[in-house]
């Protein structure tokens, strides 16, 4: 699965249509970039553009850094939770200095693969976030609810929380291995994708158990305990 996820990302990059033409000391960028994380708030982004018209799909890609230049239109993308954590960004004759190029001209593919490897390895910090969410879940499960019962008294819920605990510990071990490799000076590899997959599947299980513990209000737009609800609806 991690390999398939990475392959899909690479296929999409190889098919990109956002273009940049080099004019003296600057690029002129036209096109669109979708699913920009925090795109409505960011001042800079790593932008992959097609610069080689006759090159193969995996070559002729360059990576200038985009900042708040004229000609940029940002359209937030709302998620199911009502957040706008992503954005469509449109470029209309945007001028980007040529010295903002990352890597060599037409060699953005190498920049992309290195960036993706480090991005995957960077999710190791999510192990700490998982432990905090698990602690909140356990606290909520051991509290007496309005019906006079504690969710933790249900053997099925206790077993589900135990599975979430195992998920969290495995994620922590994977994270320590990845961070240890980074401290030793080794470049991140496939283990970053394994961590991302383990985090995604484990987070789904944790959210399912949270609904069993706290009820469907956990994912409602206006839950009574909004602070607790947000941690499950928004994944934080």
ZAFI-472961 format. One record per residue (C-alpha): residue number from 1; residue in one letter; x, y, z. Coordinates in nm, 2 decimals. Example, Ala and Ser with C-alpha at 12.3 -4.5 7.8 and 13.67 -1.06 7.14 Angstrom:
residues 2
seq|type|xx|yy|zz
1|a|1.23|-0.45|0.78
2|s|1.37|-0.11|0.71
This chain:
residues 236
seq|type|xx|yy|zz
1|x|0.00|0.00|0.00
2|x|0.27|0.27|0.08
3|x|0.43|0.20|-0.25
4|x|0.10|0.24|-0.43
5|x|0.03|0.57|-0.25
6|x|0.36|0.70|-0.35
7|x|0.32|0.58|-0.71
8|x|-0.01|0.76|-0.74
9|x|0.15|1.08|-0.62
10|x|0.43|1.05|-0.87
11|x|0.19|0.98|-1.16
12|x|0.00|1.30|-1.08
13|x|0.32|1.50|-1.06
14|x|0.44|1.36|-1.40
15|x|0.11|1.47|-1.56
16|x|0.12|1.82|-1.42
17|x|0.01|2.10|-1.65
18|x|0.10|2.41|-1.45
19|x|0.37|2.58|-1.66
20|x|0.65|2.83|-1.62
21|x|0.85|3.01|-1.89
22|x|1.19|3.15|-1.82
23|x|1.22|3.52|-1.92
24|x|1.56|3.65|-1.83
25|x|1.59|3.67|-1.45
26|x|1.24|3.54|-1.37
27|x|0.98|3.27|-1.45
28|x|0.63|3.35|-1.56
29|x|0.39|3.10|-1.41
30|x|0.04|3.00|-1.53
31|x|-0.18|2.72|-1.41
32|x|-0.33|2.57|-1.10
33|x|-0.21|2.39|-0.79
34|x|-0.47|2.19|-0.59
35|x|-0.48|2.06|-0.23
36|x|-0.24|2.31|-0.09
37|x|-0.22|2.26|0.29
38|x|-0.30|2.59|0.46
39|x|-0.29|2.75|0.12
40|x|-0.51|3.04|0.23
41|x|-0.26|3.13|0.50
42|x|0.08|3.05|0.35
43|x|0.32|3.31|0.22
44|x|0.54|3.06|0.04
45|x|0.49|2.72|-0.13
46|x|0.70|2.47|-0.31
47|x|0.56|2.48|-0.67
48|x|0.63|2.22|-0.93
49|x|0.59|2.35|-1.29
50|x|0.64|2.22|-1.64
51|x|0.94|2.39|-1.79
52|x|1.06|2.15|-2.06
53|x|0.81|2.13|-2.35
54|x|0.98|1.84|-2.53
55|x|1.11|1.65|-2.23
56|x|0.96|1.32|-2.09
57|x|0.69|1.34|-1.83
58|x|0.94|1.28|-1.55
59|x|1.19|1.54|-1.68
60|x|1.12|1.90|-1.77
61|x|0.98|1.97|-1.42
62|x|1.12|2.25|-1.21
63|x|1.06|2.37|-0.86
64|x|1.05|2.75|-0.79
65|x|0.93|2.87|-0.45
66|x|0.62|3.08|-0.48
67|x|0.55|3.37|-0.25
68|x|0.28|3.64|-0.23
69|x|0.32|3.78|-0.59
70|x|0.06|3.96|-0.79
71|x|-0.16|3.73|-1.01
72|x|-0.22|3.46|-0.74
73|x|-0.58|3.37|-0.66
74|x|-0.65|3.14|-0.36
75|x|-0.98|2.95|-0.32
76|x|-1.02|2.76|0.01
77|x|-1.15|2.40|-0.01
78|x|-1.39|2.31|0.27
79|x|-1.36|1.97|0.42
80|x|-1.64|1.75|0.56
81|x|-1.56|1.89|0.91
82|x|-1.62|2.24|0.79
83|x|-1.25|2.34|0.79
84|x|-1.07|2.51|0.51
85|x|-0.73|2.34|0.56
86|x|-0.66|2.31|0.19
87|x|-0.69|2.55|-0.10
88|x|-0.69|2.57|-0.48
89|x|-0.42|2.82|-0.60
90|x|-0.44|2.97|-0.94
91|x|-0.15|3.15|-1.11
92|x|-0.21|3.41|-1.38
93|x|0.12|3.54|-1.53
94|x|0.29|3.53|-1.19
95|x|0.65|3.64|-1.19
96|x|0.89|3.43|-0.98
97|x|1.26|3.53|-0.95
98|x|1.48|3.27|-1.13
99|x|1.70|3.25|-0.82
100|x|1.41|3.11|-0.63
101|x|1.46|2.78|-0.81
102|x|1.51|2.47|-0.59
103|x|1.76|2.23|-0.75
104|x|1.85|2.25|-1.12
105|x|1.63|2.36|-1.41
106|x|1.42|2.08|-1.55
107|x|1.52|1.85|-1.26
108|x|1.23|1.91|-1.02
109|x|1.15|1.54|-1.02
110|x|1.46|1.48|-0.80
111|x|1.35|1.76|-0.57
112|x|1.00|1.61|-0.55
113|x|1.11|1.26|-0.46
114|x|1.35|1.39|-0.19
115|x|1.07|1.62|-0.05
116|x|0.82|1.33|-0.04
117|x|1.06|1.11|0.15
118|x|1.12|1.37|0.41
119|x|0.75|1.46|0.43
120|x|0.66|1.09|0.50
121|x|0.94|1.07|0.77
122|x|0.81|1.39|0.92
123|x|0.49|1.22|1.03
124|x|0.68|1.06|1.31
125|x|0.57|1.36|1.53
126|x|0.21|1.23|1.49
127|x|0.29|0.96|1.74
128|x|0.29|1.22|2.01
129|x|-0.04|1.35|1.89
130|x|-0.19|1.00|1.89
131|x|-0.09|0.95|2.26
132|x|-0.26|1.27|2.36
133|x|-0.58|1.17|2.18
134|x|-0.57|0.83|2.34
135|x|-0.54|0.98|2.68
136|x|-0.84|1.20|2.62
137|x|-1.04|0.89|2.50
138|x|-0.95|0.69|2.81
139|x|-1.04|0.99|3.04
140|x|-1.38|1.02|2.87
141|x|-1.44|0.64|2.88
142|x|-1.38|0.63|3.26
143|x|-1.61|0.92|3.34
144|x|-1.96|0.85|3.46
145|x|-2.21|0.96|3.19
146|x|-2.56|1.10|3.23
147|x|-2.70|0.75|3.24
148|x|-2.49|0.67|3.55
149|x|-2.26|0.43|3.36
150|x|-1.90|0.44|3.25
151|x|-1.83|0.34|2.89
152|x|-1.52|0.16|3.02
153|x|-1.74|-0.08|3.21
154|x|-1.83|-0.23|2.87
155|x|-1.59|-0.52|2.79
156|x|-1.63|-0.45|2.42
157|x|-1.52|-0.09|2.46
158|x|-1.23|-0.18|2.69
159|x|-1.11|-0.43|2.42
160|x|-1.14|-0.16|2.15
161|x|-0.94|0.09|2.36
162|x|-0.67|-0.17|2.42
163|x|-0.64|-0.22|2.05
164|x|-0.60|0.16|2.01
165|x|-0.33|0.15|2.27
166|x|-0.14|-0.12|2.08
167|x|-0.17|0.09|1.76
168|x|-0.03|0.39|1.95
169|x|0.27|0.19|2.08
170|x|0.35|0.05|1.74
171|x|0.34|0.40|1.60
172|x|0.57|0.52|1.87
173|x|0.82|0.24|1.80
174|x|0.82|0.32|1.43
175|x|0.86|0.69|1.50
176|x|1.16|0.63|1.73
177|x|1.32|0.41|1.46
178|x|1.28|0.68|1.20
179|x|1.40|0.96|1.42
180|x|1.70|0.75|1.53
181|x|1.79|0.70|1.16
182|x|1.77|1.07|1.10
183|x|2.00|1.14|1.40
184|x|2.25|0.89|1.26
185|x|2.25|1.09|0.93
186|x|2.07|0.84|0.72
187|x|1.82|0.96|0.45
188|x|1.45|0.87|0.51
189|x|1.32|0.58|0.31
190|x|1.01|0.37|0.29
191|x|0.96|0.36|0.66
192|x|0.81|0.70|0.64
193|x|0.53|0.57|0.42
194|x|0.47|0.28|0.66
195|x|0.43|0.53|0.95
196|x|0.18|0.74|0.74
197|x|-0.03|0.43|0.67
198|x|-0.02|0.31|1.03
199|x|-0.12|0.65|1.15
200|x|-0.41|0.68|0.90
201|x|-0.56|0.33|0.99
202|x|-0.50|0.38|1.36
203|x|-0.66|0.72|1.36
204|x|-0.97|0.58|1.19
205|x|-1.00|0.31|1.46
206|x|-0.95|0.57|1.74
207|x|-1.23|0.79|1.60
208|x|-1.47|0.49|1.57
209|x|-1.41|0.41|1.93
210|x|-1.46|0.77|2.03
211|x|-1.81|0.76|1.87
212|x|-1.89|0.45|2.08
213|x|-1.76|0.62|2.39
214|x|-1.91|0.97|2.35
215|x|-2.19|0.92|2.10
216|x|-2.26|1.06|1.76
217|x|-2.22|1.41|1.90
218|x|-1.85|1.35|1.88
219|x|-1.86|1.43|1.51
220|x|-2.15|1.68|1.51
221|x|-2.08|2.03|1.39
222|x|-2.20|2.18|1.72
223|x|-2.13|1.92|1.99
224|x|-2.19|2.01|2.35
225|x|-1.83|1.96|2.44
226|x|-1.69|2.13|2.14
227|x|-1.32|2.12|2.24
228|x|-1.34|1.74|2.28
229|x|-1.54|1.70|1.96
230|x|-1.30|1.90|1.75
231|x|-1.01|1.67|1.83
232|x|-1.21|1.38|1.66
233|x|-1.37|1.58|1.38
234|x|-1.05|1.75|1.28
235|x|-0.80|1.48|1.36
236|x|-0.62|1.69|1.63
